[in-house]
């Protein structure tokens, strides 16, 4: 089974937060966005697939999820 990974970058390097099934990507995005908005730091978040390809990303202070530009059709 292929899993997605939520990652956070708070000081220049990406760290894994959790792995989850792709079916839960909407819930993971919503909860990660809510949690990041509580931080006093400007965090970067991203979700990657099993091949380490970025699926979506966001960064503060807005924390609006976006697809990487190369994925936009």
C-alpha positions in Angstrom: 0.0 0.0 0.0 1.3 3.4 -1.0 1.3 6.1 1.8 1.6 9.8 1.8 3.8 11.7 4.3 3.2 15.0 5.9 6.4 17.0 6.4 7.2 20.2 8.2 10.1 22.7 7.7 10.7 25.1 10.6 14.4 25.8 10.3 15.7 24.9 6.9 15.2 21.1 6.6 12.2 18.9 6.1 11.1 16.5 8.8 8.5 13.7 8.7 5.5 14.3 10.9 3.3 11.3 10.0 2.4 8.8 7.2 -1.2 8.3 6.2 -3.4 6.7 3.5 -4.0 8.9 0.4 -7.8 8.7 1.2 -7.1 10.9 4.2 -5.3 13.7 2.4 -8.1 16.3 2.8 -8.3 15.6 6.6 -4.5 15.7 7.0 -4.3 19.0 5.1 -7.0 20.6 7.3 -5.6 19.4 10.6 -2.0 20.3 9.7 -3.1 23.8 8.6 -4.9 24.3 11.9 -2.0 23.2 13.9 0.5 25.3 11.9 -1.6 28.4 12.3 -1.0 28.2 16.1 2.8 28.4 15.7 4.6 31.7 16.3 7.0 30.6 13.5 6.5 30.8 9.8 6.3 27.0 9.0 6.3 25.3 5.7 4.3 22.1 5.2 4.1 19.6 2.4 2.6 16.3 1.6 4.7 13.9 -0.5 3.9 10.6 -2.1 5.8 7.3 -1.7 8.3 8.4 -4.4 9.0 11.7 -2.5 7.1 13.7 -5.1 5.4 16.8 -3.6 1.6 16.5 -3.9 0.7 19.8 -2.2 2.4 22.4 0.0 1.7 25.5 2.0 3.6 28.0 4.1 2.7 30.7 6.7 1.4 33.0 7.5 -1.6 32.2 5.2 -1.2 28.4 5.2 -3.2 27.9 1.9 -2.5 24.6 0.3 -1.2 24.8 -3.3 -0.2 22.2 -5.9 3.4 22.6 -7.2 3.5 24.7 -10.3 4.7 21.8 -12.4 1.5 19.8 -11.5 -0.9 22.5 -12.6 -2.4 21.7 -16.0 
